[in-house]
């Protein structure tokens, strides 16, 4: 099925692949900048995350961050995105607006037993 409600299935799969790659390889890339496999996988994840964003027009977080870093010149783009993304996630989690999507993200990030009942426990945040 190409469409899941208002989501395009391929964009969900692309986004999950990006999340999985970055979650798995970013710690390695940060630990050892010479780890070319890790750096390649982070670049891959970043690239396909951008593709998923364009497919779904989900650009609110990066747009807001550009405004923040324009005002706060010492704020790195990634740090601003983390702050905004945390607030976005908490907003949707508190309202149980898309629990299944958060469970999928948790699973590709290495929490295979994630489910709606336990994944939103504050210990995971």
Rosetta constraint file for C-alpha pairs under 8 A:
AtomPair CA 1 CA 9 HARMONIC 7.21 0.50
AtomPair CA 2 CA 8 HARMONIC 5.93 0.50
AtomPair CA 2 CA 9 HARMONIC 5.29 0.50
AtomPair CA 2 CA 10 HARMONIC 7.10 0.50
AtomPair CA 3 CA 7 HARMONIC 5.74 0.50
AtomPair CA 3 CA 8 HARMONIC 4.59 0.50
AtomPair CA 3 CA 9 HARMONIC 5.46 0.50
AtomPair CA 4 CA 8 HARMONIC 6.05 0.50
AtomPair CA 4 CA 9 HARMONIC 6.07 0.50
AtomPair CA 7 CA 11 HARMONIC 7.46 0.50
AtomPair CA 7 CA 12 HARMONIC 7.39 0.50
AtomPair CA 7 CA 56 HARMONIC 7.67 0.50
AtomPair CA 8 CA 12 HARMONIC 6.73 0.50
AtomPair CA 8 CA 56 HARMONIC 7.80 0.50
AtomPair CA 9 CA 13 HARMONIC 6.43 0.50
AtomPair CA 10 CA 14 HARMONIC 6.08 0.50
AtomPair CA 11 CA 15 HARMONIC 6.01 0.50
AtomPair CA 11 CA 52 HARMONIC 5.14 0.50
AtomPair CA 11 CA 55 HARMONIC 6.40 0.50
AtomPair CA 11 CA 56 HARMONIC 7.05 0.50
AtomPair CA 12 CA 16 HARMONIC 6.13 0.50
AtomPair CA 12 CA 52 HARMONIC 7.47 0.50
AtomPair CA 13 CA 17 HARMONIC 6.13 0.50
AtomPair CA 14 CA 18 HARMONIC 6.28 0.50
AtomPair CA 14 CA 48 HARMONIC 6.44 0.50
AtomPair CA 14 CA 49 HARMONIC 7.11 0.50
AtomPair CA 14 CA 51 HARMONIC 7.79 0.50
AtomPair CA 14 CA 52 HARMONIC 5.97 0.50
AtomPair CA 15 CA 19 HARMONIC 6.22 0.50
AtomPair CA 15 CA 48 HARMONIC 7.06 0.50
AtomPair CA 15 CA 49 HARMONIC 5.61 0.50
AtomPair CA 15 CA 52 HARMONIC 5.55 0.50
AtomPair CA 16 CA 20 HARMONIC 6.03 0.50
AtomPair CA 16 CA 104 HARMONIC 7.58 0.50
AtomPair CA 16 CA 105 HARMONIC 6.42 0.50
AtomPair CA 16 CA 108 HARMONIC 6.78 0.50
AtomPair CA 17 CA 21 HARMONIC 6.13 0.50
AtomPair CA 17 CA 45 HARMONIC 7.10 0.50
AtomPair CA 17 CA 48 HARMONIC 7.93 0.50
AtomPair CA 17 CA 108 HARMONIC 7.86 0.50
AtomPair CA 18 CA 22 HARMONIC 6.15 0.50
AtomPair CA 18 CA 44 HARMONIC 7.31 0.50
AtomPair CA 18 CA 45 HARMONIC 4.03 0.50
AtomPair CA 18 CA 46 HARMONIC 6.61 0.50
AtomPair CA 18 CA 47 HARMONIC 7.99 0.50
AtomPair CA 18 CA 48 HARMONIC 5.87 0.50
AtomPair CA 18 CA 49 HARMONIC 5.40 0.50
AtomPair CA 19 CA 23 HARMONIC 5.90 0.50
AtomPair CA 19 CA 45 HARMONIC 6.73 0.50
AtomPair CA 19 CA 49 HARMONIC 7.70 0.50
AtomPair CA 19 CA 105 HARMONIC 7.05 0.50
AtomPair CA 19 CA 108 HARMONIC 6.96 0.50
AtomPair CA 19 CA 109 HARMONIC 6.87 0.50
AtomPair CA 20 CA 24 HARMONIC 6.06 0.50
AtomPair CA 20 CA 45 HARMONIC 7.87 0.50
AtomPair CA 20 CA 105 HARMONIC 7.93 0.50
AtomPair CA 20 CA 108 HARMONIC 4.96 0.50
AtomPair CA 20 CA 109 HARMONIC 5.45 0.50
AtomPair CA 21 CA 25 HARMONIC 5.98 0.50
AtomPair CA 21 CA 26 HARMONIC 7.94 0.50
AtomPair CA 21 CA 41 HARMONIC 5.99 0.50
AtomPair CA 21 CA 42 HARMONIC 6.42 0.50
AtomPair CA 21 CA 44 HARMONIC 7.62 0.50
AtomPair CA 21 CA 45 HARMONIC 5.46 0.50
AtomPair CA 22 CA 26 HARMONIC 5.23 0.50
AtomPair CA 22 CA 41 HARMONIC 6.95 0.50
AtomPair CA 22 CA 42 HARMONIC 5.15 0.50
AtomPair CA 22 CA 45 HARMONIC 5.55 0.50
AtomPair CA 22 CA 46 HARMONIC 7.50 0.50
AtomPair CA 23 CA 27 HARMONIC 7.48 0.50
AtomPair CA 23 CA 109 HARMONIC 5.54 0.50
AtomPair CA 24 CA 28 HARMONIC 7.87 0.50
AtomPair CA 24 CA 109 HARMONIC 7.09 0.50
AtomPair CA 25 CA 29 HARMONIC 6.19 0.50
AtomPair CA 25 CA 38 HARMONIC 4.95 0.50
AtomPair CA 25 CA 39 HARMONIC 7.40 0.50
AtomPair CA 25 CA 41 HARMONIC 6.32 0.50
AtomPair CA 25 CA 42 HARMONIC 6.14 0.50
AtomPair CA 26 CA 30 HARMONIC 6.09 0.50
AtomPair CA 26 CA 38 HARMONIC 6.75 0.50
AtomPair CA 26 CA 39 HARMONIC 7.56 0.50
AtomPair CA 26 CA 42 HARMONIC 6.01 0.50
AtomPair CA 27 CA 31 HARMONIC 6.07 0.50
AtomPair CA 28 CA 32 HARMONIC 6.04 0.50
AtomPair CA 28 CA 35 HARMONIC 7.20 0.50
AtomPair CA 28 CA 38 HARMONIC 5.97 0.50
AtomPair CA 29 CA 33 HARMONIC 5.30 0.50
AtomPair CA 29 CA 34 HARMONIC 7.60 0.50
AtomPair CA 29 CA 35 HARMONIC 6.04 0.50
AtomPair CA 29 CA 36 HARMONIC 7.86 0.50
AtomPair CA 29 CA 38 HARMONIC 5.06 0.50
AtomPair CA 29 CA 39 HARMONIC 5.42 0.50
AtomPair CA 29 CA 42 HARMONIC 7.69 0.50
AtomPair CA 33 CA 39 HARMONIC 7.38 0.50
AtomPair CA 35 CA 39 HARMONIC 6.34 0.50
AtomPair CA 36 CA 40 HARMONIC 5.94 0.50
AtomPair CA 37 CA 41 HARMONIC 6.21 0.50
AtomPair CA 38 CA 42 HARMONIC 6.21 0.50
AtomPair CA 39 CA 43 HARMONIC 6.15 0.50
AtomPair CA 40 CA 44 HARMONIC 6.09 0.50
AtomPair CA 41 CA 45 HARMONIC 6.06 0.50
AtomPair CA 42 CA 46 HARMONIC 6.06 0.50
AtomPair CA 43 CA 47 HARMONIC 6.07 0.50
AtomPair CA 44 CA 48 HARMONIC 6.22 0.50
AtomPair CA 45 CA 49 HARMONIC 5.93 0.50
AtomPair CA 46 CA 50 HARMONIC 6.38 0.50
AtomPair CA 47 CA 51 HARMONIC 6.55 0.50
AtomPair CA 48 CA 52 HARMONIC 6.18 0.50
AtomPair CA 49 CA 53 HARMONIC 6.18 0.50
AtomPair CA 50 CA 54 HARMONIC 6.23 0.50
AtomPair CA 51 CA 55 HARMONIC 6.21 0.50
AtomPair CA 52 CA 56 HARMONIC 6.31 0.50
AtomPair CA 53 CA 57 HARMONIC 5.57 0.50
AtomPair CA 53 CA 58 HARMONIC 4.96 0.50
AtomPair CA 53 CA 59 HARMONIC 6.27 0.50
AtomPair CA 54 CA 58 HARMONIC 6.87 0.50
AtomPair CA 54 CA 59 HARMONIC 7.65 0.50
AtomPair CA 59 CA 63 HARMONIC 6.12 0.50
AtomPair CA 60 CA 64 HARMONIC 6.08 0.50
AtomPair CA 61 CA 65 HARMONIC 6.13 0.50
AtomPair CA 61 CA 81 HARMONIC 6.72 0.50
AtomPair CA 61 CA 84 HARMONIC 6.35 0.50
AtomPair CA 61 CA 85 HARMONIC 6.73 0.50
AtomPair CA 62 CA 66 HARMONIC 6.19 0.50
AtomPair CA 62 CA 81 HARMONIC 6.63 0.50
AtomPair CA 63 CA 67 HARMONIC 6.65 0.50
AtomPair CA 64 CA 68 HARMONIC 6.41 0.50
AtomPair CA 64 CA 84 HARMONIC 7.84 0.50
AtomPair CA 65 CA 69 HARMONIC 6.12 0.50
AtomPair CA 65 CA 77 HARMONIC 6.81 0.50
AtomPair CA 65 CA 80 HARMONIC 5.59 0.50
AtomPair CA 65 CA 81 HARMONIC 5.91 0.50
AtomPair CA 65 CA 84 HARMONIC 7.15 0.50
AtomPair CA 66 CA 70 HARMONIC 5.98 0.50
AtomPair CA 66 CA 77 HARMONIC 7.30 0.50
AtomPair CA 67 CA 71 HARMONIC 6.42 0.50
AtomPair CA 68 CA 72 HARMONIC 5.95 0.50
AtomPair CA 68 CA 75 HARMONIC 7.85 0.50
AtomPair CA 68 CA 80 HARMONIC 7.15 0.50
AtomPair CA 69 CA 73 HARMONIC 5.47 0.50
AtomPair CA 69 CA 74 HARMONIC 7.25 0.50
AtomPair CA 69 CA 75 HARMONIC 5.38 0.50
AtomPair CA 69 CA 76 HARMONIC 6.98 0.50
AtomPair CA 69 CA 77 HARMONIC 6.61 0.50
AtomPair CA 69 CA 80 HARMONIC 7.14 0.50
AtomPair CA 75 CA 79 HARMONIC 6.77 0.50
AtomPair CA 75 CA 80 HARMONIC 6.56 0.50
AtomPair CA 76 CA 80 HARMONIC 6.38 0.50
AtomPair CA 77 CA 81 HARMONIC 6.21 0.50
AtomPair CA 78 CA 82 HARMONIC 6.24 0.50
AtomPair CA 79 CA 83 HARMONIC 6.45 0.50
AtomPair CA 80 CA 84 HARMONIC 6.27 0.50
AtomPair CA 81 CA 85 HARMONIC 5.75 0.50
AtomPair CA 82 CA 86 HARMONIC 6.03 0.50
AtomPair CA 83 CA 87 HARMONIC 6.56 0.50
AtomPair CA 84 CA 88 HARMONIC 6.19 0.50
AtomPair CA 85 CA 89 HARMONIC 6.02 0.50
AtomPair CA 86 CA 90 HARMONIC 6.14 0.50
AtomPair CA 87 CA 91 HARMONIC 6.17 0.50
AtomPair CA 88 CA 92 HARMONIC 6.50 0.50
AtomPair CA 89 CA 93 HARMONIC 5.95 0.50
AtomPair CA 90 CA 94 HARMONIC 5.90 0.50
AtomPair CA 91 CA 95 HARMONIC 6.57 0.50
AtomPair CA 92 CA 96 HARMONIC 5.97 0.50
AtomPair CA 92 CA 97 HARMONIC 5.26 0.50
AtomPair CA 92 CA 98 HARMONIC 6.72 0.50
AtomPair CA 93 CA 97 HARMONIC 6.56 0.50
AtomPair CA 93 CA 98 HARMONIC 7.27 0.50
AtomPair CA 93 CA 99 HARMONIC 6.82 0.50
AtomPair CA 93 CA 120 HARMONIC 7.07 0.50
AtomPair CA 98 CA 102 HARMONIC 6.66 0.50
AtomPair CA 99 CA 103 HARMONIC 6.23 0.50
AtomPair CA 99 CA 116 HARMONIC 6.17 0.50
AtomPair CA 100 CA 104 HARMONIC 6.26 0.50
AtomPair CA 100 CA 116 HARMONIC 7.01 0.50
AtomPair CA 101 CA 105 HARMONIC 6.29 0.50
AtomPair CA 102 CA 106 HARMONIC 6.11 0.50
AtomPair CA 103 CA 107 HARMONIC 6.19 0.50
AtomPair CA 103 CA 114 HARMONIC 5.83 0.50
AtomPair CA 103 CA 115 HARMONIC 5.80 0.50
AtomPair CA 103 CA 116 HARMONIC 6.48 0.50
AtomPair CA 103 CA 119 HARMONIC 6.85 0.50
AtomPair CA 104 CA 108 HARMONIC 6.45 0.50
AtomPair CA 105 CA 109 HARMONIC 6.18 0.50
AtomPair CA 106 CA 110 HARMONIC 6.54 0.50
AtomPair CA 106 CA 111 HARMONIC 5.49 0.50
AtomPair CA 106 CA 112 HARMONIC 7.48 0.50
AtomPair CA 106 CA 114 HARMONIC 6.33 0.50
AtomPair CA 106 CA 119 HARMONIC 7.62 0.50
AtomPair CA 107 CA 111 HARMONIC 4.66 0.50
AtomPair CA 107 CA 112 HARMONIC 4.68 0.50
AtomPair CA 107 CA 113 HARMONIC 7.10 0.50
AtomPair CA 107 CA 114 HARMONIC 6.04 0.50
AtomPair CA 108 CA 112 HARMONIC 7.44 0.50
AtomPair CA 114 CA 118 HARMONIC 6.76 0.50
AtomPair CA 114 CA 119 HARMONIC 5.49 0.50
AtomPair CA 115 CA 119 HARMONIC 5.70 0.50
AtomPair CA 116 CA 120 HARMONIC 7.03 0.50
AtomPair CA 119 CA 124 HARMONIC 6.70 0.50
AtomPair CA 120 CA 124 HARMONIC 6.85 0.50
AtomPair CA 120 CA 125 HARMONIC 7.77 0.50
AtomPair CA 121 CA 125 HARMONIC 7.53 0.50
